[in-house]
Amino acid sequence: MKLIDTARFCKDSASLFGTYTETDLPRLASEVLPSSSFNVAWTADGESPDLLDLTLKATVQMKCQRCLGGMAEPIDASYRFQFVKDEATAQAQDEAQDEVDTLVHSRQFDLHELIEDEMLMALPFVSLHEICPEAGAVAFLPVDAKPNPFAVLQNLKSMA
Ligand SMILES: [Zn+2]
C-alpha cells in the first residue's frame, strides 16, 4: 500500500515516483508470461485543486497467442484523474465526460492499487508477434543427433 491524502496531495502539487517489480504487483504478474520479471516506473503528480497525473512505463513479457512464445510488450501510458467528493458525483461526472477519469477523494487513497489497476488496463487485449519466430527451429534435433546419454541411462534403468 502507498497511502496518500488526495486533497492535500493535489493542493500541494505534490509529486511521487518509484518503481514496482513483479513482487509488488502480483495481480499484474499473474497476467504476464509466468515467472517473467518487470519494472514499472511510475510518477504521480498532483495539481491544484483536484487533479492527478499518473504515468506508467514498463516492458512486460506476454505470451504470443499464435505461437505461445514470449514477447516483449512496451507499456507507456499516462492518465489524468479528477478527484470528486463522493461516489455519486463520480458517477455523474463519468457519464457526462469521458476524457478524464474520476476518483473519489480520500485521506487514505492507495496509489499502489491504482497503479496496478491501470497497468492491468494498459495491457494489450491480445499479444501477437508481428512475425512469429519460426516454430520448431529449436524443438527438432537433426536426424543424426547422438542420443542424450542420460536418456539412455534412464531407459536402461526402466528396463531393469
Ligand atoms: Zn508468436
Boltz pocket constraint, residues with backbone or C-beta under 6 A from the ligand:
constraints:
  - pocket:
      binder: B
      contacts: [[A, 64], [A, 65], [A, 66], [A, 67], [A, 68], [A, 69], [A, 128], [A, 129], [A, 131], [A, 132], [A, 133]]
      max_distance: 6.0
